[in-house]
Amino acid sequence: MPVQAYILIQTEVGKAAAVAKAISDIGGVANAEDVTGPYDVIVRAEAKNVDELGKLVVAKIQGVEGITRTLTCPVVHL
């Protein structure tokens, strides 16, 4: 079963829309939306396993210009 996660992102001021658009084009990202509150963008992502999820976040998502911080919240099935 694939690993799914929500990635909560803080951006530089005024960059949320551009960050959400850039992230939505990355493979493995199901959805990226700009929101209000303590985070500026929330992403739903999916990968084959935890290692691939880590690579997606660190190598691709965190490389998007304008991101200052991410918090990855894996989905659990209880």
C-alpha distances in whole Angstrom, upper triangle without the diagonal:
4,7,9,13,16,19,23,25,29,31,35,37,37,34,31,31,31,29,26,27,27,23,22,23,21,18,14,16,16,19,22,25,28,29,32,32,31,28,29,26,22,19,16,14,10,9,7,8,11,14,13,13,16,18,17,19,22,22,22,22,25,27,28,31,32,29,31,28,24,22,18,17,13,12,11,11,14
4,6,10,14,16,19,22,26,28,31,34,33,30,28,28,28,25,23,24,23,20,19,20,17,14,11,13,13,16,19,22,25,26,29,29,28,25,26,23,19,16,13,10,7,6,5,6,9,11,10,10,13,14,13,15,18,19,18,18,21,23,24,27,28,26,27,25,21,19,15,14,11,10,11,12,15
4,7,11,13,16,19,22,25,28,31,31,28,25,26,26,23,21,23,22,18,18,19,16,14,11,12,12,15,17,20,23,23,26,26,25,22,23,20,17,14,11,8,6,5,6,5,6,10,9,7,11,13,12,13,16,17,17,16,18,21,22,25,26,23,24,21,18,16,12,11,7,7,9,10,14
4,7,10,13,16,20,22,26,28,28,25,22,23,23,20,18,20,20,16,15,17,15,13,10,10,10,12,14,16,19,20,23,23,22,19,20,17,13,10,7,6,4,7,9,9,9,12,11,8,11,13,12,12,15,17,16,15,17,20,20,23,24,21,22,19,16,14,10,9,6,5,8,10,14
4,6,10,13,16,19,23,25,25,22,19,20,21,18,16,18,18,14,14,17,15,14,11,10,10,11,12,14,16,17,19,19,18,15,17,14,10,8,6,5,6,9,12,11,10,13,12,8,10,13,11,10,14,16,15,13,15,18,18,21,21,18,19,16,12,10,7,5,4,5,9,12,15
4,6,10,13,16,20,21,22,19,16,17,19,15,13,16,16,13,13,16,15,15,12,10,10,10,10,11,13,13,16,16,15,12,13,10,7,5,5,6,9,12,15,15,13,15,14,11,12,15,12,11,14,16,15,12,14,17,17,19,19,16,17,14,10,8,6,5,6,7,11,14,17
4,6,10,13,16,18,19,16,14,15,16,13,11,15,14,11,12,15,13,14,12,10,11,10,9,11,12,12,15,14,13,10,11,8,6,5,6,7,11,13,16,16,14,15,14,10,11,13,11,8,11,14,13,9,11,14,13,16,15,12,13,10,7,6,4,6,8,10,14,17,20
4,7,10,14,16,16,14,12,14,15,12,11,15,15,12,14,17,16,17,15,13,14,12,10,10,10,10,11,11,9,6,8,6,5,7,9,11,14,16,20,19,17,18,18,14,14,16,14,11,13,16,15,11,11,15,14,15,14,11,11,8,6,5,6,8,11,13,16,19,22
4,6,10,12,13,11,9,12,13,9,9,13,13,11,13,16,15,17,16,14,15,13,10,10,9,10,11,11,9,6,6,5,6,8,11,13,16,18,22,21,19,20,19,15,15,16,14,11,13,15,13,10,9,12,11,12,10,7,8,6,5,7,9,11,14,16,20,23,25
4,7,9,11,9,8,12,12,10,11,14,14,13,16,18,18,20,20,17,19,16,13,12,10,10,10,10,8,5,5,7,9,11,15,16,20,22,25,25,22,23,22,19,18,19,17,14,15,17,16,12,11,13,12,12,9,6,6,5,6,9,12,14,18,20,23,26,28
4,6,8,6,6,10,10,8,10,13,13,12,15,17,17,20,20,18,20,17,13,13,10,11,12,12,10,8,6,8,11,13,17,18,22,23,27,27,24,25,23,20,20,20,18,15,15,17,15,12,11,12,10,9,5,4,5,7,9,12,15,17,21,23,26,30,32
4,6,6,7,11,11,9,12,15,14,15,18,20,20,23,24,21,23,20,16,15,13,14,13,14,12,11,9,11,15,17,20,22,25,27,30,30,28,28,26,24,23,23,21,18,18,19,18,15,13,14,11,9,5,6,6,9,12,15,18,21,24,27,30,33,35
4,6,7,10,11,11,13,16,16,17,19,21,22,26,26,23,24,21,18,16,12,13,12,13,12,11,9,12,16,18,22,24,27,29,33,33,31,31,30,27,26,26,24,21,21,23,21,18,16,17,15,12,8,10,10,13,15,18,21,23,26,28,32,35,37
4,6,8,9,10,12,13,14,16,18,20,21,24,25,22,23,20,16,14,11,12,12,14,14,13,10,12,15,18,21,23,27,29,33,33,31,32,30,27,27,27,24,22,22,23,21,18,17,18,14,12,9,11,12,15,17,20,22,24,27,29,32,35,38
4,6,5,6,9,10,11,12,14,16,17,21,22,19,20,17,14,12,10,12,13,14,14,12,9,10,13,15,19,20,24,26,30,30,28,28,26,24,23,23,21,18,19,20,17,14,14,14,11,9,6,8,10,13,14,17,20,22,25,27,30,33,36
4,6,5,6,9,10,11,12,15,16,19,19,16,17,14,10,9,6,8,10,12,12,9,6,6,10,12,16,17,21,24,27,28,26,27,25,22,22,22,19,17,18,19,17,13,14,14,11,11,8,9,11,12,13,15,17,19,22,23,27,30,32
4,5,5,6,9,10,11,13,15,18,19,16,16,13,10,8,6,9,11,14,15,12,9,8,11,12,16,18,21,24,28,28,27,28,26,23,23,23,20,18,20,20,17,14,15,16,12,12,10,11,14,16,16,18,19,21,23,25,28,31,34
4,6,5,6,9,10,11,13,17,18,15,17,14,11,10,9,13,15,17,18,14,11,10,13,13,17,18,21,23,27,28,27,27,25,22,22,22,19,17,19,18,15,13,14,13,10,9,8,10,14,15,16,19,20,22,24,26,29,32,35
4,5,5,6,9,10,11,15,16,13,15,12,9,9,8,12,14,16,16,12,9,8,10,11,14,15,18,20,24,25,23,23,21,19,19,18,15,14,15,15,12,9,10,10,7,7,7,7,11,12,12,15,16,19,21,23,26,29,32
4,6,5,6,9,10,14,14,11,12,9,5,6,6,10,13,15,15,12,9,6,8,8,11,13,16,19,22,23,23,23,21,18,19,19,15,14,16,16,13,10,12,13,10,11,10,10,13,14,13,15,16,17,19,20,24,27,30
4,6,5,7,9,13,14,11,12,10,7,8,9,13,16,19,19,16,12,10,12,11,13,14,17,20,23,25,24,25,22,20,21,20,16,16,18,17,14,12,14,14,10,12,12,12,16,17,16,18,19,20,22,23,27,29,32
4,6,6,7,11,13,11,13,11,9,11,12,15,18,20,20,17,14,11,13,11,14,14,17,18,22,23,23,22,19,18,18,17,14,13,15,14,10,9,11,10,7,9,10,11,15,16,15,18,18,20,21,23,27,29,32
4,5,5,9,10,7,10,9,7,9,11,14,17,19,19,15,13,10,10,8,10,10,13,15,18,20,19,19,16,14,15,14,11,10,13,12,8,6,9,10,7,10,11,11,14,14,13,15,14,17,18,19,23,25,29
4,6,8,9,6,7,6,5,8,11,14,18,20,20,17,14,11,11,8,10,10,12,15,18,20,20,20,17,15,17,16,13,13,16,15,11,10,13,13,11,14,14,14,17,17,15,17,16,18,18,19,23,25,28
4,7,9,7,9,9,9,12,14,18,21,24,24,20,17,14,14,12,13,12,14,15,18,20,21,21,17,16,18,16,12,14,16,14,11,10,14,13,11,14,16,16,19,19,18,20,18,20,21,22,25,27,31
4,6,6,9,10,10,13,16,19,22,24,23,20,18,14,14,11,11,10,11,12,15,17,17,17,13,12,14,12,9,10,13,11,7,8,11,11,10,13,16,15,18,18,16,17,16,18,18,19,23,25,29
4,6,8,11,12,16,18,21,25,26,26,22,21,17,16,12,12,9,9,9,12,15,16,15,12,11,13,12,8,11,14,12,9,10,14,14,13,17,19,18,21,20,18,19,17,18,17,18,22,23,27
4,6,9,11,15,18,20,24,25,24,21,20,16,14,10,9,6,5,6,9,12,13,13,10,9,12,11,8,10,13,12,10,10,14,15,15,18,20,18,21,19,16,17,14,15,14,15,18,20,23
4,6,7,11,14,17,20,21,21,18,16,13,11,7,6,4,6,9,12,14,15,15,12,10,13,13,9,10,13,13,10,9,13,14,13,17,18,16,19,17,15,15,13,14,14,14,18,20,23
4,7,10,14,16,20,21,22,18,17,13,11,8,5,5,7,10,14,16,16,18,15,13,16,16,12,13,17,17,14,13,16,18,16,20,20,19,21,20,17,17,15,15,14,14,17,18,22
4,7,10,12,16,18,19,15,14,10,8,6,5,7,10,13,17,18,19,20,17,15,17,18,14,14,17,18,15,13,16,17,15,18,18,17,19,18,16,16,14,15,15,15,18,20,23
4,7,10,13,15,16,12,10,7,6,4,6,9,12,15,19,20,20,21,18,16,17,18,14,13,16,17,14,11,14,15,13,15,15,13,16,15,13,14,13,14,16,16,20,22,25
4,6,10,13,14,11,8,5,6,7,9,12,15,19,22,23,23,24,22,19,20,21,17,16,19,20,17,14,16,17,15,16,15,14,16,16,14,15,15,16,17,18,21,23,26
4,7,10,11,9,6,4,6,9,12,15,19,22,25,26,25,26,24,21,22,22,19,17,20,21,18,15,16,17,14,15,13,12,15,14,14,15,16,17,19,20,24,26,28
4,7,9,7,5,6,7,10,13,16,20,23,27,27,26,27,26,22,23,24,21,19,22,23,21,17,18,20,17,18,15,14,16,15,14,15,16,17,19,20,23,25,27
4,7,7,6,8,10,14,16,20,23,26,30,30,28,30,29,25,25,27,24,21,24,26,23,20,20,22,20,19,16,15,16,15,15,16,18,18,21,22,25,27,29
4,5,7,10,11,15,17,20,24,27,30,30,28,29,29,25,25,27,24,21,23,26,24,20,20,23,21,20,17,16,15,14,14,14,17,17,20,21,24,26,28
4,7,10,11,14,17,20,23,26,29,28,26,27,27,23,23,25,23,19,21,24,22,19,18,21,19,19,16,14,13,11,12,12,15,15,19,20,23,26,27
4,6,7,11,14,16,20,22,26,25,23,24,24,20,20,22,19,16,18,20,19,15,15,17,16,16,13,11,11,9,9,9,12,13,17,18,21,24,26
4,7,10,14,16,20,23,26,26,24,25,24,21,21,22,19,16,18,20,18,14,14,16,14,14,11,10,10,10,10,12,14,15,18,20,23,26,28
4,7,10,13,16,19,23,23,21,23,21,18,18,19,16,14,16,18,15,12,12,15,12,13,11,10,11,11,9,11,12,13,16,17,21,24,26
4,7,10,13,16,20,20,19,20,19,15,16,18,15,13,16,18,15,12,13,16,14,16,14,12,14,12,10,10,10,11,13,14,17,20,23
4,6,10,13,17,17,16,18,16,12,14,15,12,10,14,15,13,10,12,15,13,16,15,13,15,13,10,10,9,10,11,12,16,19,22
4,7,11,14,15,14,16,14,11,14,15,12,11,15,16,14,12,14,17,16,19,19,16,18,16,13,12,10,10,10,10,13,16,19
4,7,11,12,12,13,11,8,11,12,9,9,13,14,12,10,13,16,15,19,19,17,19,17,13,13,10,10,9,10,13,16,19
4,7,9,10,12,9,7,11,12,9,11,14,15,13,13,16,18,18,21,22,20,22,19,16,15,12,12,9,10,13,14,18
4,6,7,8,6,5,9,9,8,10,13,13,13,13,16,18,18,22,24,21,23,21,17,16,13,13,11,12,14,16,19
4,7,8,6,7,11,11,11,13,16,16,16,16,19,20,22,26,27,24,26,24,20,19,16,16,13,13,15,16,19
4,6,5,6,9,10,11,13,14,15,16,17,18,20,22,26,27,24,25,22,19,18,14,14,11,12,13,15,18
4,5,5,6,9,10,11,12,14,15,15,16,19,21,24,25,22,23,20,16,15,11,12,9,11,12,15,17
4,5,5,6,9,10,11,12,13,14,15,17,20,23,24,21,22,20,17,16,13,14,12,15,16,18,21
4,5,5,6,9,10,10,11,12,14,16,18,21,23,20,22,19,16,16,13,14,12,15,17,19,22
4,5,5,6,9,10,10,10,12,14,16,20,21,18,19,17,13,13,9,11,9,12,14,17,20
4,5,5,6,8,10,10,11,13,15,18,20,16,17,15,12,12,9,11,11,14,16,19,22
4,5,5,5,7,9,10,11,14,17,19,16,18,16,14,14,12,15,14,17,19,22,25
4,6,6,5,6,9,10,12,15,17,15,16,15,12,13,11,13,13,16,18,21,24
4,6,6,5,6,9,10,13,15,12,13,11,8,10,8,11,12,15,18,21,24
4,6,6,5,7,10,13,14,12,13,11,9,11,10,14,15,18,21,24,27
4,6,6,6,9,12,15,13,15,14,13,15,14,17,17,20,23,26,29
4,6,5,7,11,13,12,14,14,12,14,14,17,17,20,23,26,29
4,5,6,9,11,9,11,11,9,11,11,14,15,18,21,24,27
4,5,8,9,7,8,8,7,11,11,15,16,20,23,26,29
4,6,9,8,10,11,11,14,15,18,20,23,26,29,32
4,6,6,10,11,11,15,15,19,20,23,27,30,33
4,6,9,11,13,16,18,21,23,26,30,33,36
4,6,10,11,15,17,20,23,26,29,32,35
4,6,8,11,14,17,20,22,26,29,32
4,7,11,14,17,20,23,26,30,32
4,7,10,13,17,20,23,26,28
4,6,10,13,16,19,22,25
4,7,10,13,16,19,21
4,6,10,13,16,18
4,6,9,13,15
4,6,10,12
4,7,10
4,6
4
